[in-house]
Amino acid sequence: MDFKKKECARLRYGSYISMKSSFVYMETPKAACSSFKHLLAALSNQNQETFHSSTMIAKTAVETIHDRGLFELPSFVDLSSEQREHVLVSEGFLRFCVVRSPFQRLASAWIDKFLCHSLSPNAEILQYIDFPEYIPDWNYLRLKFNEFINHLYHVEFPNLSNHHWQQYHQLLLPHIINYNLIIKVEELKFNLAHLVKHIEDQGQTWPGLPRINETSFDFSSNLYTVNSVKKVHEMFRNDFVDYGYETLKSLPTSNSIALPAAGLIKAIQQRNQRINYLSLKLRSK
């Protein structure tokens, strides 16, 4: 099985294989991937202190779980041809991924990476649009979010530049991995039962799914306008159809929904800017 260069890079970073627990997991950024990676580390008995030596850009220590080079579970490309064949055809192997509504996932990416200034300063997209300041005004926030959507639509689409907002066919590579469990974030409690049963069937104790990297505020649906909804539909058409998400002409919005205080968001922005600076400085040594 030969992979294209981008497929190989994606599989090397995003896939996690446990021969002991008989599963393949393919991560989806902004779809509970921090929580699931901590779950995988617990199931494989990896010491969390392993990740403390990471030099990756991370807002908190628990987010160093994304440092793939320190994760002990192999990726799909690390397996032999025989092992790859086995994990793809074996009925005893669980091949799962986690998805989220494209509307919520895109807005979550913008809130975290742009509004909270956690995107790497070296990101290509920052050559075109700047980090926004925070003003607790709905019209202003919708304007800034729309700038992000417009850039994706007019400049990047169809080959989106960053894994935090790429389409599922770029992230999950379903032409390579034949998934037999797709977990929806919106139906997590129901879908998770299948994963719990699989783990227990392997003779392991279910350690629980930790809640990691959840934002203390969520106003993602309220960021959309009719125009931005239309563009997201077009860019993520296959994601809506293939993963069973409803396409809407508009999303309900209200200017009466309370927004976080300016001081809170500005403090988060300053923290993330400082983390980015220190991480890049460390890497340059």
Buried (B, 14 or more C-beta within 10 A) or exposed (E): EEBEEEBBEBBBBBBBBBEEBBBBBBBBBBBBBBBBBBBBBBBBEBEEEBBEEBEBBBBEEBBBBBBBEBBEBBBBBEBEEEBBEBBBEEEEBBBBBBBBBBBBBBBBBBBBBBBBBBBBEEEEBEEEBEBBEBBEEBEEBBBBBBBBBBBBBEEBBEEBBBBBBBBBEBBBBBEBBEBEBBBBBEEBEEBBEBBEEBBEEBEBEBEEBBEBBEEEEEBBBBBBBEBBBBBBBEBBEEBBEBBEBEBEEEBEBEEEEEBBEEEBBBEBBEBBBEBBEEBBEEEEE
